[in-house]
Amino acid sequence: MADLRVGIGVDAHALEDGVPLVLGGVEIDHPRGLAGHSDGDVIAHALTDAILGAAGLGDIGGLFPSGAETPKGISSLSLLADAYAQVVAAGFRLVNADCVLVGEEPRIAPHRDAMRARLREAIGEGEVNVRATTTDRLGYTGRGEGLAAHAVALLERR
């Protein structure tokens, strides 16, 4: 029987004027972007936490603290790739991951294939799915104050 591990990741950032919006590694034309030390990509952050959690390696904040260790504005895909290298070094590989963006807008359907490709490219193997849902205007995501993402990842020992 295969040694399988499941991890869950969750991330949220406030929307901010004058910042590019990056989701799933894709820059999306939108009047506001996500605040953060990195590019604020909540999808990539949630996926990073999911793979780290499945491997028992902590979380994105422990690996990449919001400080001088990582350059301000760094691509979240770079963080994901670095985290995945540690997952591989721990003896695991990604089987598949499912990521869900939570927010009323932007609509990501036109960007979904590009997001899947960019996230998978950062990891280098496995299958990655990206989808979205709304909260029917409830909470901070429903009021357009921020976006959140959830991800689940399935790893197997190599």
N, C-alpha and C positions, 0 to 999 in steps of 0.2 A: 504494500500500500504506500502511496506517495505521501511525503510529509508536506502537508498543505498548511498555510497560514493566511489568515484574513486580517486586514487592517482597515480602520475607518479614519478619514480625515475630514475636518471641518475648518473653514476659514471665512472671515468676513472683514470687509474694509469699507470705510466711508467713501462716498463719491465726493470729488473735489474739482472745482473749476481750474482750468489751465493745466491739467495733467492728461497725458494720453491714456486712453482706455485700452488695456491689454488683457485679453481673456484667452486662455488656452494657447498662449504664445502668439496670438494674432492681434495686431493693432486694429481696432474697430473705430470707424468714424462715429464719434459721439461727443456731445458738448462737454462732458465731464469724464474724468478718469478716476482711478482708485488711489487713495492716499496710502502711502506706505514707504518703508525704507527701500524696498526693492521697487519693481514696476507695479507692485500691488496685485498681481495676477492671482485672484482667489482660486481659480480652477487649478492652476499649477501648484499653488500652496496646499490645497486640500489633497491633491494627489500625492505630493511629497510626504505629507503627514501619514497618509494611508499606507504607502510603501514602507516608510520607516517604522510605523506601528506594527505592521505585519511581521517585519523582521526583528522586532524587539529592540530597535535602535533609537528610541526616544521620539523627538518631534523636531519640526523645522526650526523652532525658536531655540532649542538647545544646540542644534547643529550650526545655525547661522543667526546668532543674536543680532538684534537691531543696533549695530554699533559700528565701530571702526573696522571690524574684521571683514565686513563685506562692503563694497563700494555702494554709495547711495545710488539708487536707480538701476541696480544690477538686474539683468534679465532673470525672471523666475525660472525660465527653462534651464539656465546655467545651474541654479540651485538644485533643480530637479535632477539634472544629470549628475551633479556631484553627490547628491544623496543616493541616487541609484547605484553609483559606483561603490558606495559603502555597503549597500544591500547585496550586491554581487560578491564583494569581498567577504561578507558574512555567510556566503554559500547559498544564496537564493536567486531565483529568477522570477520575473513577472509572468503570470499566466494571463490574467486580464484585469482590467480596471474599468469602473463605471463612475463617471463624474457628472454631477448635477449642479448647474448654476441656478441660484434662487434670486429672482428679481422680476420686476414688471418689464423692464427694458434694459438694454437693447435686445432685440430679437436676434438670436444667434444662428438660426437655421441657415442663412446664406454663408456662414463661416464655419459650420460644424465640421466639414471634411478637412478644412485647413487646420482647425484646432486638433483634431484627432491625429493628423499627420505630424504636426509640430511636437505634440506631447510624446507620441511614439518615437519620433526621431531623437528626442532628448533622452529617452530611456534605451532605445536601441533594440527592443524585443517585446514580445507580448502584444496583446490587443488592448486598445484604449477606446472607450466610448465616451461621448460628450452629449449631454442633453440639458434641457432647461425646464423650469417650472416657475409659476408665479405663486404669490400668496394672496391673490384676490384683493390686493391693496391693503393687506394687514401688515403691521409691524414696519420696521425701518426699511426693509426691502420693498414693501408695498407702497410706502410713501416716497420712494425714490431717494432715500438718504444714503443708501449703500447697497452693496451686493454681497451675497454669501455663496458658498459652494460646499458641497459634500462629495466625498469620494470614497469608494471601497476598492480595495486591491486584494487580489488573490496571488500569493506567492507559493512557489514550490521549492523545496530544497534541491539543489543541483545534484 
